[in-house]
Amino acid sequence: MMKKIGSFLFALSLSLGLRAQDQSPVASAEPLGYSAHSFLVGTQIPLQFTAGYGYRFSKYFSARVQGGVLTKPYEGYIRRSLEAFGLDKQLGRVIAKSFRGGTLLATGANYHFGKSYTGLYGQYIHLRSGGVTPADALGIYFKQDFSNFDPQGLPSFVFSMQSNLWQVGALYGRQFHFSNPRWRLDAEFSLGKVIASTSSFSSNRLAVDRTGLAQTLYQYLDREVGTAYQQHGWLPTINLYLVYQLQ
């Protein structure tokens, strides 16, 4: 009887020992085969520099939020992309002159299959203003170049223009893992479309802003710029993100 009990205990201890060996450190750290939390830093070429946070809900689905800045050498990209998709050159020149940078916020969801993934995202872009002269406004209205128009020093009178853009887009991405399992590189191609915009205007002379003529001009400029963004606002980018994964 004692021999049978001893044999049973020995077999049980051996079974538990083999089971413990099968549970490797990697499997214990990530029992689902992926890291749920991650942080990223990188760039959407040639739109912005960005940082963000991602959360993996399951084997197939994840979500991401990002914030970024539009600055050199990317400040002229939106105008160039608009012109490539048919924007009037005169309006493109005014847009290029007006904006000196901006900020961006984005959120999106991805579907994963192997090391690849596809996703949809929404993005808010705020463009900071420079200055638009009366000659620029005339150029927008008449679709001609009035840059030499300078009656009584009017170009010293400038409008400040700021724009808010909302766009939606789709992307395809691929993950490249490093030898250190906490780090990887995500490479993506994305295509966004501006679906809505608002622009606000003010001048360096408050009394002029209050006139009916100025308000009419600002409303016209808002319509023209907004129509241009929505008709020609396609923004393709190549995205590179260095990702740090938490266990």
Protein Blocks (a to p, Z undefined) as FASTA:
>chain_A
ZZmmmmmmmmmmmmmmmmmmmmcfklmmmmnopafbdcdddddddfbccddddddfblmb
ccdddddddddfklmmmmmmmmmnopafklmmmmmmmpgcdcdddddddddehjbccddd
ddddddddfdddfklmmmmmnopafklgcgehlmmpccdddddddddddddddddddfbl
kbccdddddddddfbdcdddddfbfklmmpmklmmmmmmmmmmmmmmmmmmmccdddddd
dddddZZ
